[in-house]
């Protein structure tokens, strides 16, 4: 992937995450990575975490990664039927490989992020 396309996609993913990062812990904000964490103490499984991971945009060699933790912690809440185009880019448990500027993927990404925020707020996580 060309660096100019990678930069454009990185900024586009970051722009989708940013509105949901208000009052959150932005632990990394560089030209290669943007990581957002929550600010509450949560228990995930048997582990207590100070500020849980929420989402990231990261430049990788051949793609821009959109990492989204709610799909890892609550997989059953996010279905391929609800997010068909975005789910085609899911590799692994919580990493989406964004390789092209697809408006449908970015529309679904916005809906996925909002659903994740709503889910976590309902659990008292923020």
Secondary structure, DSSP 4 states (H G I P E B T S, - for coil): --HHHHHHHHHHHHHHHHTT-TTSEEEEESSSEEEEE-SSEEEETTEEEES-EEEEEEE-SSSEEEEETHHHH-GGGS-TTTSHHHHTTEETTTEEEE-S--HHHHHHHHHHHHHHHHHHHHTT--
